[in-house]
């Protein structure tokens, strides 16, 4: 089973939508679902090619934030691209869950917009996650809210696995009438669509494969888990930027090395060691290839978190602080 997440926010670290889709992704992965996330704000130059990623999907999560009004430009561009370039036959078999978090007003209207759009595309809709969030930290720490989010992820899984039937809607009738008119592509659109193999998604996958192979070869050359973690700790010490009166403990779990790197910061003092505990101001899980990308300056902690490469527990604001404390330069 494959589920794609299309995130239409701006990628801000305190965006409540990120917490929701991270939680849903965790639940789906526990259910052995292949989850792929697409950050639309990073793909605006190739948005016309994104609907082609729907071809292998059984379900999708359309996630966006209402910061002042409506679903936002990135999500609107994606839906427009689905209408003009998407495979309607394939979309008709895909279940969609809308996720809309509002920091102002209008989350219900935006949720309805996503539902109407997907139904007009011919797809199937499930009950979505829709809420107003005033305090992001309180929202993320609320156990009842997290249980509701997890329940929606489970409902999507059941809808797909059980092939739940949907009642007909008037949106479907409108779609049939509108689609009688053939959509003609401009020369520029035809050229862009023909270059799918060289778009951002493909390039990103190639980079991930290269990093994974590099990590494997390093291990084959004799680097064990302890050696590479020790090497990374030395790199952290070299770029440490003291912060007066700032104290924090960061626990970085390197999942494929079965090691926890613990970083204790106390003003100008820095201690790094390997420990098995998870207690700290921030607990973050990542692979060694992600850590290697960060210490080599190719990626920041905040960017890795937004891309879903880092899973966290604790105060999420400390992710931004990590990038301030450790300024890695690109090799």
C-alpha positions as CSV (number, residue, x, y, z in Angstrom):
1,X,0.0,0.0,0.0
2,X,1.3,3.4,-1.0
3,X,0.2,6.8,0.5
4,X,1.5,10.2,-0.7
5,X,1.5,13.3,1.5
6,X,1.4,16.6,-0.4
7,X,2.3,19.4,2.0
8,X,1.1,22.9,0.8
9,X,2.4,25.0,3.7
10,X,5.5,27.3,3.7
11,X,7.7,24.9,5.6
12,X,7.9,27.0,8.8
13,X,9.1,25.0,11.8
14,X,6.2,26.0,14.0
15,X,3.6,25.1,11.3
16,X,1.1,22.8,13.2
17,X,0.4,20.9,10.0
18,X,3.9,19.4,10.1
19,X,3.1,17.9,13.5
20,X,-0.1,16.3,12.2
21,X,1.4,14.8,9.0
22,X,4.5,13.6,11.0
23,X,2.1,11.8,13.4
24,X,0.0,10.3,10.6
25,X,3.2,9.2,8.8
26,X,4.4,7.4,11.9
27,X,1.1,5.5,12.3
28,X,1.0,4.5,8.6
29,X,4.6,3.3,8.6
30,X,3.7,1.1,11.7
31,X,1.0,-0.4,9.5
32,X,3.6,-1.3,6.9
33,X,2.4,1.5,4.5
34,X,5.0,3.1,2.1
35,X,4.7,6.8,2.8
36,X,6.2,9.5,0.5
37,X,6.1,13.2,1.3
38,X,6.2,16.0,-1.3
39,X,6.8,19.5,0.0
40,X,5.2,21.6,-2.7
41,X,7.0,24.8,-1.7
42,X,10.2,23.1,-2.8
43,X,8.7,22.1,-6.1
44,X,7.0,25.2,-7.4
45,X,9.2,25.2,-10.6
46,X,8.1,21.7,-11.5
47,X,4.5,21.7,-10.2
48,X,3.0,20.5,-13.5
49,X,4.9,17.2,-13.2
50,X,3.9,16.5,-9.6
51,X,0.5,14.9,-10.5
52,X,2.4,12.1,-12.2
53,X,3.5,11.0,-8.7
54,X,-0.1,9.9,-8.1
55,X,0.2,6.9,-10.4
56,X,1.5,4.6,-7.7
57,X,-0.6,6.0,-4.9
58,X,-3.5,4.2,-3.2
59,X,-4.2,7.1,-0.9
60,X,-3.2,10.7,-0.5
61,X,-3.1,13.3,2.3
62,X,-3.5,16.9,1.2
63,X,-2.1,19.1,4.0
64,X,-2.2,22.8,4.1
65,X,-2.2,25.7,6.5
66,X,-4.6,28.7,6.6
67,X,-2.4,31.6,7.6
68,X,-4.7,34.4,6.4
69,X,-7.3,33.0,3.9
70,X,-7.8,29.9,1.8
71,X,-5.7,26.9,1.1
72,X,-2.6,28.8,-0.1
73,X,-1.0,29.1,-3.5
74,X,1.1,26.0,-3.5
75,X,-1.8,23.6,-2.8
76,X,-3.9,25.5,-5.4
77,X,-1.2,25.1,-8.0
78,X,-1.0,21.4,-7.3
79,X,-4.8,20.9,-7.6
80,X,-4.8,23.0,-10.8
81,X,-2.0,20.7,-12.2
82,X,-4.1,17.6,-11.2
83,X,-7.0,19.0,-13.1
84,X,-5.1,19.8,-16.3
85,X,-2.4,17.1,-16.4
86,X,-3.5,14.4,-13.9
87,X,-4.7,10.9,-14.8
88,X,-8.4,11.1,-13.9
89,X,-8.8,7.4,-14.2
90,X,-6.1,6.8,-11.6
91,X,-7.3,9.6,-9.4
92,X,-10.8,8.0,-9.3
93,X,-9.4,5.1,-7.3
94,X,-7.4,7.2,-4.8
95,X,-8.7,7.9,-1.3
96,X,-7.9,11.4,0.0
97,X,-7.7,12.8,3.6
98,X,-7.6,16.6,3.9
99,X,-5.5,18.1,6.7
100,X,-6.1,21.8,7.4
101,X,-4.8,23.7,10.4
102,X,-5.6,27.3,10.8
103,X,-3.7,29.9,12.9
104,X,-6.3,32.6,12.0
105,X,-9.7,31.7,10.7
106,X,-11.3,29.6,7.9
107,X,-10.1,26.0,8.5
108,X,-13.6,24.6,7.7
109,X,-13.9,26.5,4.5
110,X,-10.4,25.4,3.4
111,X,-11.2,21.8,4.3
112,X,-14.4,22.0,2.2
113,X,-12.4,23.4,-0.7
114,X,-10.0,20.4,-0.7
115,X,-12.9,17.9,-0.5
116,X,-14.8,19.6,-3.3
117,X,-11.7,19.8,-5.5
118,X,-10.8,16.1,-5.0
119,X,-14.4,15.0,-5.7
120,X,-14.4,17.1,-8.9
121,X,-11.2,15.3,-9.9
122,X,-13.1,12.1,-9.4
123,X,-11.4,10.9,-6.3
124,X,-12.7,9.5,-3.1
125,X,-12.7,11.5,0.1
126,X,-12.3,10.5,3.8
127,X,-13.1,12.4,6.9
128,X,-10.3,14.9,7.4
129,X,-8.3,16.6,10.2
130,X,-9.4,20.2,10.7
131,X,-8.6,22.5,13.6
132,X,-7.8,26.0,14.8
133,X,-4.4,26.1,16.6
134,X,-3.6,29.1,18.8
135,X,-0.7,27.6,20.8
136,X,1.3,25.1,18.7
137,X,3.3,23.7,21.6
138,X,0.1,23.0,23.6
139,X,-1.5,21.4,20.6
140,X,1.4,19.1,20.0
141,X,1.6,18.0,23.6
142,X,-2.1,17.2,23.9
143,X,-2.6,13.5,24.1
144,X,-6.3,13.6,23.2
145,X,-5.5,15.5,20.0
146,X,-2.8,13.1,19.1
147,X,-5.1,10.2,19.5
148,X,-7.6,11.8,17.1
149,X,-4.9,12.4,14.5
150,X,-3.8,8.8,14.8
151,X,-7.4,7.6,14.4
152,X,-7.7,9.5,11.1
153,X,-4.6,7.8,9.8
154,X,-6.0,4.4,10.8
155,X,-9.3,5.3,9.1
156,X,-7.4,6.1,5.8
157,X,-5.7,2.7,6.1
158,X,-8.9,0.9,6.6
159,X,-10.7,2.7,3.7
160,X,-7.9,1.7,1.3
161,X,-7.5,-1.9,2.5
162,X,-11.3,-2.5,2.6
163,X,-12.0,-0.6,-0.7
164,X,-14.8,1.4,1.1
165,X,-17.5,2.5,-1.3
166,X,-18.6,6.1,-1.6
167,X,-22.0,7.6,-2.3
168,X,-22.3,9.6,-5.5
169,X,-22.1,13.4,-5.3
170,X,-23.1,16.3,-7.5
171,X,-19.4,17.2,-7.9
172,X,-19.0,14.0,-10.0
173,X,-21.8,15.1,-12.3
174,X,-20.2,18.5,-12.8
175,X,-16.8,16.9,-13.5
176,X,-18.3,14.7,-16.2
177,X,-19.8,17.7,-18.0
178,X,-16.7,19.9,-17.7
179,X,-14.3,17.1,-18.9
180,X,-16.1,16.8,-22.2
181,X,-14.0,19.7,-23.3
182,X,-10.5,18.5,-24.3
183,X,-7.6,20.2,-22.5
184,X,-5.0,21.4,-24.9
185,X,-1.4,21.9,-23.6
186,X,0.7,24.9,-24.5
187,X,4.1,24.2,-26.1
188,X,5.8,25.2,-22.8
189,X,3.6,22.8,-20.8
190,X,4.2,19.9,-23.2
191,X,8.0,20.5,-22.9
192,X,7.9,20.6,-19.1
193,X,5.8,17.5,-18.8
194,X,8.2,15.6,-21.1
195,X,11.1,16.3,-18.7
196,X,9.7,14.4,-15.7
197,X,12.8,12.2,-15.5
198,X,14.9,15.3,-14.8
199,X,12.6,17.0,-12.3
200,X,13.3,17.7,-8.6
201,X,11.7,14.5,-7.4
202,X,14.0,12.4,-9.6
203,X,17.1,14.4,-8.6
204,X,16.3,14.2,-4.9
205,X,15.9,10.4,-5.2
206,X,19.3,10.1,-6.9
207,X,21.0,12.1,-4.2
208,X,19.5,9.9,-1.5
209,X,20.7,6.8,-3.3
210,X,24.2,8.2,-3.6
211,X,24.3,9.1,0.1
212,X,23.1,5.7,1.0
213,X,25.7,4.0,-1.1
214,X,28.4,6.3,0.4
215,X,27.4,5.2,3.9
216,X,27.5,1.6,2.9
217,X,31.0,1.8,1.4
218,X,32.2,3.7,4.5
219,X,31.0,0.8,6.6
220,X,32.7,-1.7,4.3
221,X,36.0,0.1,4.7
222,X,36.0,-0.6,8.4
223,X,34.0,2.2,10.0
224,X,31.8,0.7,12.8
225,X,29.0,2.5,14.5
226,X,31.2,3.8,17.4
227,X,33.9,5.2,15.1
228,X,31.6,7.2,12.8
229,X,29.6,8.6,15.8
230,X,32.9,9.6,17.5
231,X,34.0,11.3,14.2
232,X,30.7,13.2,14.0
233,X,31.1,14.4,17.7
234,X,34.4,15.9,16.8
235,X,32.9,17.8,14.0
236,X,30.2,19.1,16.3
237,X,32.9,20.4,18.7
238,X,34.8,22.2,16.0
239,X,31.8,24.3,14.8
240,X,30.2,24.9,18.2
241,X,29.0,28.5,18.7
242,X,28.7,29.3,22.4
243,X,25.4,30.8,23.6
244,X,25.7,32.7,26.9
245,X,23.2,31.5,29.6
246,X,21.7,28.8,27.2
247,X,21.4,25.3,28.6
248,X,20.0,22.3,26.8
249,X,20.4,18.6,26.2
250,X,20.0,17.1,22.7
251,X,19.7,13.4,22.1
252,X,20.3,12.3,18.5
253,X,19.5,8.7,17.9
254,X,21.2,7.3,14.8
255,X,18.8,4.5,13.9
256,X,21.0,2.4,11.5
257,X,24.0,2.5,13.9
258,X,22.0,1.8,17.1
259,X,23.7,4.6,18.9
260,X,22.5,7.7,20.7
261,X,24.7,10.8,20.5
262,X,24.1,13.1,23.5
263,X,25.0,16.8,23.3
264,X,25.0,18.9,26.5
265,X,25.2,22.6,26.1
266,X,25.8,24.9,29.1
267,X,26.7,28.4,27.9
268,X,30.2,28.1,26.5
269,X,30.6,24.6,27.6
270,X,29.9,21.6,25.3
271,X,30.0,17.9,26.1
272,X,29.3,15.1,23.6
273,X,29.1,11.4,24.4
274,X,27.3,8.2,23.5
275,X,24.5,7.1,25.7
276,X,21.4,4.9,25.6
277,X,19.0,7.3,27.3
278,X,16.3,9.4,25.6
279,X,15.8,12.1,28.2
280,X,16.6,15.6,27.0
281,X,15.1,18.8,25.8
282,X,14.9,17.3,22.3
283,X,15.0,13.6,21.2
284,X,15.6,13.3,17.4
285,X,15.7,10.1,15.3
286,X,17.6,10.0,12.0
287,X,19.8,7.8,9.9
288,X,23.5,8.2,9.7
289,X,23.3,9.4,6.1
290,X,21.1,12.3,7.3
291,X,23.6,13.1,10.1
292,X,26.4,13.0,7.6
293,X,24.5,15.4,5.3
294,X,24.1,17.8,8.2
295,X,27.7,17.8,9.4
296,X,29.0,18.1,5.9
297,X,26.9,21.3,5.4
298,X,24.6,19.9,2.7
299,X,21.5,20.2,4.9
300,X,20.4,22.0,8.1
301,X,18.6,20.4,11.0
302,X,15.5,22.4,10.3
303,X,15.4,21.5,6.6
304,X,15.9,17.8,7.4
305,X,13.0,18.0,9.8
306,X,10.7,19.7,7.3
307,X,11.6,17.0,4.7
308,X,10.6,14.3,7.2
309,X,14.1,12.9,7.5
310,X,14.2,13.7,11.2
311,X,11.5,12.5,13.7
312,X,11.4,14.4,17.0
313,X,10.0,14.4,20.5
314,X,10.2,17.3,22.9
315,X,10.4,21.1,22.3
316,X,10.4,21.5,18.5
317,X,11.7,25.0,18.7
318,X,15.1,23.6,19.7
319,X,15.5,22.2,16.2
320,X,16.1,25.8,15.1
321,X,18.5,26.3,18.0
322,X,20.7,23.4,16.8
323,X,21.4,25.2,13.6
324,X,22.4,28.3,15.6
325,X,24.7,26.3,18.0
326,X,26.4,24.3,15.3
327,X,27.1,26.1,12.0
328,X,28.5,23.5,9.6
329,X,30.1,24.7,6.4
330,X,29.6,22.9,3.1
331,X,32.6,20.7,2.2
